[in-house]
Amino acid sequence: MTAPLPRTDPAPAAREGSPLGLHRVLEPAGVLPQAARRLDPRPEIWPDEVRVAVRRLNLDAASFRQLSEATGGTAEAMRAAVLEIVADRGKMQNPVTGSGGMLTGVVDEVGPASPLGLQPGDQIATLVSLSLTPLVITDGLAGWDGRSEQVPCAGHAILFGRSIAAVLPADLPAELALAVMDVCGAPALTHRVVAGHAASARPGSAGPVVAVLGAAGKSGSLSAAAARRAGASTVIGVVPFQAEADLLAGAGLADEIVIADARDPVGVSGAIEAAGGPADVTVVCVDVPGCEGGAILATAPGGTVIFFSMATSFTAAALGAEGAAADVTMLVGNGYVPGHAQLALDLIRAEPGVRALFDRRIDETGSAGETGSAEAKE
Amino acid sequence: MTAPLPRTDPAPAAREGSPLGLHRVLEPAGVLPQAARRLDPRPEIWPDEVRVAVRRLNLDAASFRQLSEATGGTAEAMRAAVLEIVADRGKMQNPVTGSGGMLTGVVDEVGPASPLGLQPGDQIATLVSLSLTPLVITDGLAGWDGRSEQVPCAGHAILFGRSIAAVLPADLPAELALAVMDVCGAPALTHRVVAGHAASARPGSAGPVVAVLGAAGKSGSLSAAAARRAGASTVIGVVPFQAEADLLAGAGLADEIVIADARDPVGVSGAIEAAGGPADVTVVCVDVPGCEGGAILATAPGGTVIFFSMATSFTAAALGAEGAAADVTMLVGNGYVPGHAQLALDLIRAEPGVRALFDRRIDETGSAGETGSAEAKE
């Protein structure tokens, strides 16, 4: 346990700590830690920071894939690639994909002004991206075979005043809790938007129709469950092929199940229409490029599209809606909604169908990466 | 005037016309015209189409800049570049930037099932992007010197059932009307969002605080005027330097004027805070990359950020908000809102300050490109 950094020895970037971690940004000056090329990962904490002894990194699926392809995927090459990034940048942010992942660990030291409510010894998962989290690795990643997104790891990481983290619940396996918290922004925002549509509907009318693209995935299944809880009258689950449809049917999460390629605007919107659409709310949880047009066409005038996929193109969404004269509200899926982790954990406890899907995903992939995406491409 | 295409000779892609123009997509099959590599620009119209005799193309600013840099910018090279793209793709969509622009012309033939309400002889501007509009150029662009985004042009273009177009108003110079309609989605969506915040505010409370980044530009000045009309209590205009601040002050559109670099999250959010923020609604009209963080930090919890800049990064917005634990709603600026052209033209007629800004921009640049962006970089 090191002492808080003396105020006479400030980090280069700032003399005062900032809840956003601006004082840890080494370059370029003035940007947020997410956008920084390099962070200061020193172990001494500022008064509102928390230091965590890292146990495991969960690399974002897109980042893991890029590293595997670029290095050939051997243990040695993968370790070297991650170690080099972290040594160079002071954080695990893949320079090609821009993405990070999350981590689990044990709280080591809590600054006197930390607002996070953590105690030393707490087992936690971070709910902010590794791409903004100062990190030092001390074990050379000796326990990692390079073949899984889950990376056993020793070292330390720093949480800022606004770096959301969650204590791992005692009643769920750590890996399951992690996988759930990893995508917890999606069900929380879905719940809020669907509830908003339900509240503004004409009295006596049925609840909103909700379509979930990628409904058998992690973020998709939680979002489908959240939509139903928020008052959806019909949940239409869209999946790419029969095996996923069977999984989704077994989980009992969707009123209608549609097999369609989310990248085919005419096909997917037609299928959703035939299944009870158009949707009042369309939730995009398929992490492949090119799903913007289909989501827009599948949505009723006055409806809302929520894009959770990191493969979403801002331009394709904006020009696609304009080109189709589609009066739809399009939301950038914000990964932070107050209470998001709790809502998602509640859903996994209450919905055996979602739980079964998650257990299966974890068995299949041995991973709980940052997005609910990989499954859509299996 | 050619006859409608006989139904025994359908275009290759489809046997039936589609209001989205799917029947004009040659490759790849099944995508929307916006995403297509190649469209069928034949002059014969389907029953719900309109053919326009083109007078002028207005290239999107980003596309024009790219072409100038890539070709050296001589008249000959610029003409050749545009002609080659249009001949190859059947539409003017820059393969590098993905963007198009808009066009003006005279309605030549209206299909019996067209829902657009146009008559032969109407002088119109298209409100959908050139990137999805079938186009043939017949004059070799002989009247273009390659130095302006405005391209005198003869040829024909096709409007689909859902291709929004507007008749040029008789009381405004065509160039002004064009420049206004070019950015009319921004004030319309701003008006809707600000009015929504005003309606949901506590009774007796002041209206929402609205910050507009790039408030002295075309889309920015219209958005500022729309925000005030929709019930904003305070409009904070953010501009990059003193000359723009003077322009904005002269226009009388903002209650507070802030000079800040929108790419500096701490600087711009601090300045907005000091000017009466944080904002309930933040409108991003600065078409340079890296403005996501500042807009998010400048916005109050529960507030809304509207991204109109085509330089917006979806990932930076999503991860930026999550990383800052910012509970803000983030909207992809949809270029289509019902009544958008009318609202923007009303504002330009009613607000001499906005009109003066537009007149100045048109004099300066000789252009009315697709975005209100170039001015922010001058």
Interface residues (C-beta under 8 A of the other chain):
Chain A: L20 L22 G30 V31 L32 P33 Q34 A35 G98 S99 L127 V128 S129 S131 L132 R162 S163 I164 G185 D264 P265 V266 G267 G290 G293 L297 F307 M310 T312 S313 F314 T315 A316 A317 A318 L319 G320 A321 E322 G323 A324 A325 A326 D327 V328 T329 M330 L331 V332 G333 N334 G335 Y336 V337 P338
Chain B: L20 L22 G30 V31 L32 P33 Q34 A35 G98 S99 L127 V128 S129 S131 L132 R162 S163 I164 G185 D264 P265 V266 G267 G290 G293 L297 F307 M310 T312 S313 F314 T315 A316 A317 A318 L319 G320 A321 E322 G323 A324 A325 A326 D327 V328 T329 M330 L331 V332 G333 N334 G335 Y336 V337 P338
